[in-house]
Amino acid sequence: MNVLALEPWYSGSRRHFLNGLAEHSTHDVRRVTMPGRFWQWRMEGGGVTLAQKVRSVVDEGFRPDLLFVTDMVNLPAVLSLARPCLDDVPTLAYFHENQLTYPVPPSEEGKRAYAVTNYLSALAADRVVFNTQSHFDEFIEALPQLLRDFPDFTNMHTVRDIRDKSTVLHPGIDLAAHDEYRDTGRTSPGTAPPVVLWTQRWEHNKNPSGFFRMMNRLNDAGVPFRLILAGEHFREQPEEFERAFERYAGRILHYGYAEDFDAYSRLLHRADVVVSTARHEFFGKAIQEAIYCGCHPVLPNRLSYPELIPETHHRPLLHAPILYEDEDHLFGVLRSILEREERPLPPDTLHQMPEPLDWRTHAEGYDELFEATASEPAAVAA
C-alpha cells in the first residue's frame, strides 16, 4: 500500500517519528516534508507548499492509497489545492500536539486561528489519531469552548463527530539505537553522588523553575547530587538554567543540547534519575528514552505519565516511587533516592518498561491502522 505522509515541521522528534515509521512500516511510506522552522507560517501557509509537493509526487507516478498528515498540516487547504490528485484518497490525521490546549505565554494568547486549523483538519480527516489518551481527552474537552466562542453556527455536533472517529496510538521510538551504549558510563552506587537528569525542552511549560526550586531545596538540605542538563533549547530560554549553571557549575556534567546522538545516548546512560516537573506534556519521548537507558523516573501523577508507566510500577514494592503528587512528595522521593535510602528500579526492569513503544514491534499497530483507514470509503464531514 502507498502511504503519502505530510510533515511541515520535519525536525526533532517529529522527524525521528516519521523516519522510524517509514523505515519499519511494511507499506511504502513516501515522505513530503518542509524544514522545521517558522511554525506559525507552517500552519498558516504550509498547505500551499505541501499541495504543490503532493502534485509533483503524484505526477512522478506515486499513487497514494492513504494520506497521512500531522497536526501542523492545514488538511482542508491541502485537499482543496491538490485535487484531483487526492480525490477519494482516505485521510488520517495524527496529533502529536494541538493548539487548543498548548500552553502559550500571555503575549501570544488570542491566536485562535491555529486552534481552528486543528479543528478543521480533524473534521476533514477520515480518522484522527492522538498520541496519548490524556491528549485525546483534553482536546475533546477543550473543543466545545472553542466552538462556543464563535458568534453563531457553532456546529457543536462536530465534537461528537471527531470523537467518534478518533483513536489513540502511542508514537513509536527507535529505542534499539540506544542498545550499543547500554550499561556504559553509569557510576557504581556509593562511589559518587547520583546523577539527576533534565532531558526535556528548555521551555516554560516544562516548568524548569519547579525543577530547580526542588534541586535548590535538596542542596540546602545537604543532599548530594550531580546534574546533567540536556534537552533542546531555542534562542530564548528560561533564565533558570543560567542561574543553575552559576550555582552548580562544579556539579554539572553536561549543559546544553546534545546535537550528536552518540553523545545524547551516553548522557542518558550516565544518569541515575530522570525528573519531570512539567505543567504540560502531550507524550514525553525524552522521558521514555531515559527510562529505556536505565534512569529511574520521578514523574508527576498526571498528564500522559500514568498511562505510559505500567500500573504495576506506579508504586513499586521495595523500590522508590515513580509518580509523585506534589512538591513535598517529590522532595521526599528524590531525597530518599539521592541519599540511597530507597533503591531505584533495576536497569533491566527500567529497560523493559518502554519496550512496547519500540518501532521494531510497534509499527504493526500503525500498519493495521493504515489498512483499516484505507479500506473505508472517504467520508465527508457533516
RODO-2510 file (C-alpha; in nm, 4 decimals, decimal comma):
residues 382
     n   res          X          Y          Z
     1     m     0,0000     0,0000     0,0000
     2     n     0,1229     0,3515    -0,0800
     3     v     0,1079     0,5971     0,2102
     4     l     0,1734     0,9650     0,1394
     5     a     0,2917     1,1268     0,4645
     6     l     0,2954     1,5067     0,5047
     7     e     0,5032     1,6793     0,7723
     8     p     0,5606     2,0579     0,7547
     9     w     0,7854     2,0532     1,0660
    10     y     1,0444     1,7943     0,9690
    11     s     1,2711     1,8385     1,2679
    12     g     1,3442     1,6942     1,6118
    13     s     1,1082     1,4316     1,7464
    14     r     0,8691     1,4719     1,4509
    15     r     1,1465     1,3882     1,2060
    16     h     1,2503     1,0870     1,4140
    17     f     0,8904     0,9699     1,4296
    18     l     0,8313     0,9944     1,0562
    19     n     1,1649     0,8346     0,9683
    20     g     1,1004     0,5473     1,2084
    21     l     0,7536     0,4960     1,0672
    22     a     0,8795     0,4918     0,7078
    23     e     1,1629     0,2551     0,7947
    24     h     0,9597    -0,0001     0,9893
    25     s     0,6218     0,0035     0,8142
    26     t     0,5531    -0,2815     0,5744
    27     h     0,3932    -0,0249     0,3443
    28     d     0,5629     0,2258     0,1147
    29     v     0,5591     0,5493     0,3147
    30     r     0,6570     0,8439     0,0949
    31     r     0,7594     1,1488     0,2965
    32     v     0,6642     1,5002     0,1854
    33     t     0,8236     1,7489     0,4223
    34     m     0,9242     2,1063     0,4936
    35     p     1,2081     2,2307     0,7196
    36     g     1,1276     2,2673     1,0886
    37     r     1,1192     2,6450     1,1273
    38     f     0,8605     2,9269     1,1402
    39     w     0,5930     2,7052     1,2928
    40     q     0,3186     2,9668     1,2662
    41     w     0,3804     3,0123     0,8967
    42     r     0,3835     2,6335     0,8517
    43     m     0,0274     2,6234     0,9859
    44     e    -0,0857     2,9375     0,8034
    45     g     0,0648     2,8849     0,4595
    46     g     0,2389     2,5491     0,4602
    47     g    -0,0620     2,3851     0,2973
    48     v     0,0103     2,5675    -0,0280
    49     t     0,3638     2,4282    -0,0497
    50     l     0,2600     2,0805     0,0620
    51     a    -0,0131     2,0698    -0,2033
    52     q     0,2433     2,1612    -0,4690
    53     k     0,4722     1,8841    -0,3451
    54     v     0,1828     1,6364    -0,3448
    55     r     0,1022     1,7171    -0,7056
    56     s     0,4678     1,6662    -0,8013
    57     v     0,4885     1,3293    -0,6267
    58     v     0,1691     1,2087    -0,7943
    59     d     0,2862     1,3360    -1,1332
    60     e     0,6031     1,1311    -1,0858
    61     g     0,3930     0,8163    -1,0571
    62     f     0,3323     0,7678    -0,6832
    63     r    -0,0401     0,6919    -0,6431
    64     p    -0,1361     0,7169    -0,2747
    65     d    -0,3803     0,4752    -0,1171
    66     l    -0,3764     0,6785     0,2041
    67     l    -0,2878     1,0345     0,3047
    68     f    -0,1206     1,0582     0,6471
    69     v    -0,0809     1,4090     0,7936
    70     t     0,0246     1,5523     1,1275
    71     d    -0,1395     1,8241     1,3355
    72     m     0,0584     2,1110     1,1794
    73     v    -0,0921     2,0402     0,8370
    74     n    -0,3857     2,2504     0,7206
    75     l    -0,5627     1,9467     0,5794
    76     p    -0,8610     2,1246     0,4159
    77     a    -0,6185     2,3519     0,2287
    78     v    -0,4108     2,0583     0,1044
    79     l    -0,7165     1,8622    -0,0071
    80     s    -0,8605     2,1573    -0,1975
    81     l    -0,5346     2,2661    -0,3607
    82     a    -0,4145     1,9172    -0,4554
    83     r    -0,7307     1,7836    -0,6135
    84     p    -0,7852     1,5780    -0,8227
    85     c    -0,4580     1,4121    -0,7085
    86     l    -0,6169     1,3239    -0,3745
    87     d    -0,9711     1,2626    -0,4931
    88     d    -1,1241     0,9767    -0,2889
    89     v    -0,7944     0,9125    -0,1046
    90     p    -0,8744     0,8361     0,2637
    91     t    -0,7029     1,0658     0,5136
    92     l    -0,5602     1,0002     0,8587
    93     a    -0,4600     1,2908     1,0844
    94     y    -0,2073     1,2224     1,3625
    95     f    -0,1954     1,4692     1,6521
    96     h     0,1431     1,4967     1,8223
    97     e     0,0097     1,8130     1,9869
    98     n    -0,2683     2,0643     1,9362
    99     q    -0,3080     2,4403     1,9545
   100     l    -0,6302     2,4335     2,1582
   101     t    -0,4525     2,3233     2,4751
   102     y    -0,0853     2,4002     2,4095
   103     p     0,0305     2,6421     2,6820
   104     v     0,1310     2,9790     2,5384
   105     p     0,2780     3,2917     2,7002
   106     p     0,0277     3,5735     2,7719
   107     s     0,1770     3,7725     2,4831
   108     e     0,0581     3,5046     2,2375
   109     e    -0,2899     3,4500     2,3760
   110     g    -0,5749     3,5056     2,1370
   111     k    -0,4137     3,3402     1,8344
   112     r    -0,7206     3,1287     1,7792
   113     a    -0,6547     3,0660     1,4099
   114     y    -0,4118     2,7814     1,4821
   115     a    -0,6645     2,6080     1,7045
   116     v    -0,9260     2,6464     1,4319
   117     t    -0,6842     2,4882     1,1825
   118     n    -0,6516     2,1855     1,4125
   119     y    -1,0284     2,1658     1,4443
   120     l    -1,0905     2,1845     1,0694
   121     s    -0,8194     1,9271     0,9959
   122     a    -0,9686     1,6855     1,2479
   123     l    -1,3096     1,7430     1,0943
   124     a    -1,1837     1,6855     0,7394
   125     a    -0,9902     1,3664     0,8178
   126     d    -1,1487     1,0242     0,7889
   127     r    -0,9726     0,9139     1,1044
   128     v    -0,7996     1,1081     1,3794
   129     v    -0,5264     0,9631     1,5994
   130     f    -0,3904     1,1119     1,9227
   131     n    -0,0550     1,0130     2,0691
   132     t    -0,1926     0,9602     2,4234
   133     q    -0,5275     0,9134     2,5899
   134     s    -0,4708     1,2222     2,8042
   135     h    -0,4108     1,4260     2,4884
   136     f    -0,7330     1,2989     2,3312
   137     d    -0,9310     1,3695     2,6482
   138     e    -0,8087     1,7280     2,6835
   139     f    -0,8655     1,8022     2,3145
   140     i    -1,2257     1,6793     2,3238
   141     e    -1,2825     1,8684     2,6484
   142     a    -1,1424     2,1942     2,5059
   143     l    -1,3134     2,1778     2,1678
   144     p    -1,6636     2,2862     2,2832
   145     q    -1,5198     2,6033     2,4358
   146     l    -1,3505     2,6893     2,1069
   147     l    -1,6799     2,6479     1,9239
   148     r    -1,8748     2,8476     2,1833
   149     d    -1,6529     3,1459     2,1050
   150     f    -1,7992     3,1586     1,7544
   151     p    -2,0797     3,4183     1,7257
   152     d    -2,3182     3,1751     1,5530
   153     f    -2,3265     2,8432     1,3641
   154     t    -2,1155     2,6779     1,6327
   155     n    -2,1742     2,3283     1,4879
   156     m    -2,1397     2,1752     1,8315
   157     h    -2,2390     1,8359     1,6935
   158     t    -1,8988     1,8128     1,5237
   159     v    -1,7380     1,7447     1,8620
   160     r    -1,9167     1,4103     1,8631
   161     d    -1,8190     1,3501     1,5008
   162     i    -1,4500     1,3993     1,5792
   163     r    -1,4703     1,1977     1,8988
   164     d    -1,6334     0,9029     1,7255
   165     k    -1,3680     0,8754     1,4540
   166     s    -1,0737     0,9227     1,6901
   167     t    -0,8437     0,6675     1,8438
   168     v    -0,5209     0,6642     2,0462
   169     l    -0,1906     0,5175     1,9320
   170     h     0,1340     0,5996     2,1093
   171     p     0,4206     0,7068     1,8831
   172     g     0,6982     0,4654     1,8074
   173     i     1,0549     0,5305     1,9230
   174     d     1,3807     0,3958     1,7853
   175     l     1,4858     0,2573     2,1209
   176     a     1,7140    -0,0004     1,9615
   177     a     1,9514     0,2809     1,8631
   178     h     2,0452     0,3141     2,2313
   179     d     2,1355    -0,0510     2,2790
   180     e     2,5053    -0,0245     2,1984
   181     y     2,5512     0,2194     2,4884
   182     r     2,3602     0,0080     2,7402
   183     d     2,5146    -0,0101     3,0867
   184     t     2,8031     0,2183     2,9945
   185     g     2,9030     0,5271     3,1872
   186     r     2,6831     0,4867     3,4967
   187     t     2,8734     0,5175     3,8244
   188     s     2,8554     0,2262     4,0657
   189     p     2,6464     0,3019     4,3774
   190     g     2,8466     0,4525     4,6599
   191     t     3,1398     0,5855     4,4563
   192     a     2,9989     0,9276     4,3616
   193     p     2,6832     1,1337     4,4107
   194     p     2,3922     1,0158     4,1940
   195     v     2,3252     1,1996     3,8676
   196     v     1,9905     1,3766     3,8135
   197     l     1,8883     1,4279     3,4509
   198     w     1,6872     1,7035     3,2858
   199     t     1,6198     1,5966     2,9273
   200     q     1,3109     1,7922     2,8224
   201     r     1,2950     2,1098     2,6143
   202     w     1,4066     2,4282     2,7885
   203     e     1,0609     2,5820     2,7839
   204     h     0,8373     2,7314     3,0495
   205     n     0,5643     2,4687     3,0057
   206     k     0,8166     2,2072     3,1213
   207     n     0,8433     2,4085     3,4449
   208     p     1,2204     2,4382     3,4896
   209     s     1,1568     2,6813     3,7753
   210     g     0,9895     2,3981     3,9673
   211     f     1,2768     2,1617     3,8886
   212     f     1,5495     2,3995     4,0050
   213     r     1,3474     2,5067     4,3065
   214     m     1,3483     2,1398     4,4046
   215     m     1,7207     2,0959     4,3392
   216     n     1,7957     2,4088     4,5448
   217     r     1,5852     2,2729     4,8277
   218     l     1,7718     1,9432     4,8168
   219     n     2,1051     2,1234     4,8046
   220     d     2,0118     2,3405     5,1044
   221     a     1,9330     2,0186     5,2931
   222     g     2,2796     1,8842     5,2169
   223     v     2,1628     1,6145     4,9753
   224     p     2,4422     1,5100     4,7336
   225     f     2,3786     1,5063     4,3599
   226     r     2,5245     1,5886     4,0220
   227     l     2,3357     1,7245     3,7210
   228     i     2,3012     1,6647     3,3505
   229     l     2,1066     1,9485     3,1897
   230     a     2,0297     1,8296     2,8373
   231     g     1,7267     1,8848     2,6156
   232     e     1,6556     2,1042     2,3161
   233     h     1,6530     2,4791     2,3652
   234     f     1,5977     2,7821     2,1490
   235     r     1,7164     3,1411     2,1155
   236     e     1,5006     3,2489     2,4080
   237     q     1,5283     3,0147     2,7045
   238     p     1,4229     3,0266     3,0690
   239     e     1,6738     3,2156     3,2811
   240     e     1,6593     2,9419     3,5464
   241     f     1,9191     2,7429     3,3520
   242     e     2,1767     3,0213     3,3622
   243     r     2,1243     3,0672     3,7351
   244     a     2,1605     2,6927     3,7874
   245     f     2,4845     2,6918     3,5890
   246     e     2,6236     2,9631     3,8143
   247     r     2,5230     2,7773     4,1304
   248     y     2,6087     2,4211     4,0301
   249     a     2,8849     2,4620     3,7706
   250     g     3,1155     2,2230     3,9565
   251     r     2,8483     1,9525     3,9642
   252     i     2,7101     1,9859     3,6125
   253     l     2,8371     1,7043     3,3918
   254     h     2,6706     1,8394     3,0791
   255     y     2,4972     2,1660     2,9940
   256     g     2,3051     2,2192     2,6699
   257     y     2,1544     2,0315     2,3787
   258     a     2,3361     1,7163     2,2698
   259     e     2,3390     1,7503     1,8911
   260     d     2,5110     1,4167     1,8369
   261     f     2,3054     1,1021     1,9063
   262     d     2,6043     0,9117     2,0445
   263     a     2,6685     1,1864     2,2984
   264     y     2,2981     1,2045     2,3823
   265     s     2,2676     0,8312     2,4456
   266     r     2,5820     0,8289     2,6574
   267     l     2,4348     1,1060     2,8724
   268     l     2,1163     0,9054     2,9286
   269     h     2,3195     0,6010     3,0280
   270     r     2,5296     0,8089     3,2651
   271     a     2,2341     0,9447     3,4649
   272     d     2,0639     0,7686     3,7559
   273     v     1,7357     0,9588     3,7881
   274     v     1,5257     1,1480     3,5334
   275     v     1,2828     1,4056     3,6725
   276     s     0,9872     1,5839     3,5185
   277     t     0,8141     1,8826     3,6730
   278     a     0,6217     1,9574     3,3530
   279     r     0,2991     2,1538     3,3665
   280     h     0,2082     2,0175     3,0268
   281     e     0,3142     1,7173     2,8206
   282     f     0,1426     1,5591     2,5221
   283     f     0,3648     1,2485     2,5247
   284     g     0,7195     1,2697     2,6616
   285     k     0,9580     1,0905     2,4228
   286     a     1,2725     1,2080     2,6010
   287     i     1,1498     1,0659     2,9309
   288     q     1,0764     0,7283     2,7706
   289     e     1,4245     0,7166     2,6163
   290     a     1,5830     0,7959     2,9517
   291     i     1,3854     0,5165     3,1201
   292     y     1,4932     0,2717     2,8490
   293     c     1,8543     0,3710     2,9176
   294     g     1,8196     0,2847     3,2866
   295     c     1,7175     0,6128     3,4538
   296     h     1,4682     0,5755     3,7365
   297     p     1,1827     0,8176     3,6509
   298     v     1,0265     1,0531     3,9049
   299     l     0,7188     1,1990     3,7361
   300     p     0,4005     1,3873     3,8271
   301     n     0,0942     1,1675     3,8715
   302     r    -0,0902     1,3420     3,5890
   303     l    -0,0611     1,4359     3,2207
   304     s     0,0480     1,1455     2,9996
   305     y     0,2734     0,9824     3,2567
   306     p     0,0315     0,7475     3,4383
   307     e    -0,0746     0,5810     3,1122
   308     l     0,2846     0,5402     2,9903
   309     i     0,4129     0,3857     3,3126
   310     p     0,2834     0,0287     3,3660
   311     e     0,0365     0,0218     3,6536
   312     t     0,2452    -0,2432     3,8275
   313     h     0,5200     0,0176     3,8663
   314     h     0,3153     0,3170     3,9774
   315     r     0,4045     0,2286     4,3351
   316     p     0,6774    -0,0349     4,3008
   317     l     0,7340    -0,2604     4,6003
   318     l     1,0763    -0,2439     4,7660
   319     h     1,1853     0,0369     4,5359
   320     a     1,1495     0,4129     4,5133
   321     p     0,8172     0,5532     4,3859
   322     i     0,7826     0,6767     4,0281
   323     l     0,4741     0,9014     4,0404
   324     y     0,4569     1,1906     4,2873
   325     e     0,1591     1,4015     4,3958
   326     d     0,3069     1,7422     4,4839
   327     e     0,6358     1,9211     4,5523
   328     d     0,6702     1,7913     4,9068
   329     h     0,6192     1,4368     4,7838
   330     l     0,8749     1,4975     4,5065
   331     f     1,1241     1,6282     4,7616
   332     g     1,0826     1,3187     4,9759
   333     v     1,1157     1,0781     4,6845
   334     l     1,4258     1,2447     4,5413
   335     r     1,5903     1,2772     4,8815
   336     s     1,5366     0,9085     4,9553
   337     i     1,6890     0,8102     4,6196
   338     l     1,9821     1,0519     4,6262
   339     e     2,0710     0,9602     4,9839
   340     r     2,0294     0,5936     4,8842
   341     e     1,7650     0,5221     5,1440
   342     e     1,5376     0,3827     4,8702
   343     r     1,6565     0,1843     4,5722
   344     p     1,5763     0,2817     4,2158
   345     l     1,4289     0,0138     3,9955
   346     p     1,6928    -0,2150     3,8423
   347     p     1,8178    -0,1105     3,4958
   348     d     1,6825    -0,4304     3,3398
   349     t     1,3330    -0,3527     3,4709
   350     l     1,3542     0,0064     3,3511
   351     h     1,4806    -0,1101     3,0134
   352     q     1,1686    -0,3222     2,9645
   353     m     0,9120    -0,0562     3,0553
   354     p     0,9124     0,1450     2,7269
   355     e     0,9885    -0,1585     2,5063
   356     p     0,6300    -0,1790     2,3695
   357     l     0,6979     0,1589     2,2024
   358     d     0,9961     0,0306     2,0051
   359     w     0,9381     0,0622     1,6323
   360     r     1,0527    -0,2962     1,5809
   361     t     0,7192    -0,4171     1,7178
   362     h     0,5080    -0,1023     1,7496
   363     a     0,4981    -0,0354     1,3741
   364     e     0,2495    -0,3204     1,3396
   365     g    -0,0158    -0,1071     1,5089
   366     y     0,0342     0,1684     1,2521
   367     d     0,0162    -0,0734     0,9625
   368     e    -0,3121    -0,2112     1,0930
   369     l    -0,4474     0,1423     1,1296
   370     f    -0,3345     0,2332     0,7768
   371     e    -0,5029    -0,0739     0,6320
   372     a    -0,8270    -0,0162     0,8220
   373     t    -0,8449     0,3502     0,7173
   374     a    -0,7624     0,2767     0,3524
   375     s    -1,0293     0,0075     0,3335
   376     e    -1,3041     0,2528     0,4269
   377     p    -1,4563     0,4932     0,1747
   378     a    -1,3538     0,8532     0,2248
   379     a    -1,6028     1,0290     0,4500
   380     v    -1,7495     1,3756     0,4142
   381     a    -1,7532     1,5939     0,7268
   382     a    -2,1028     1,6799     0,8487
***
